Amino acid sequence: MHEPFIVDQQIAIQIKKLLPTQKEQVLAFIEFLEQKNKQRPKPKFDSGKGMFEMSPDKEYKPLKAGFLKGTFTMKDDFDEPLDDFKEYME
């Protein structure tokens, strides 16, 4: 890897050699790279706040208890011992 300052100098030197139309193309390519590399941070759950935090510039509401109610069910025998573990429990 090159030192960032050296790379900046090399880019500046090369850009000075370009024709005005080529400089416009370089600028367009740089803008393309900026758009391509914009990524939203992955959601992180902060259990202390009870909320997901994704972006510092956007406010998210705290999660409320029971907000997933009704999205899944548990069988009546959920707490019963599993047959797969019978030999280990003897």
PyMOL commands that set and color helices and strands:
alter all, ss='L'
color gray80, all
select helices_A, chain A and resi 4-16+20-37+83-89
alter helices_A, ss='H'
color red, helices_A
select strands_A, chain A and resi 44-46+51-53
alter strands_A, ss='S'
color yellow, strands_A
deselect
rebuild
show_as cartoon
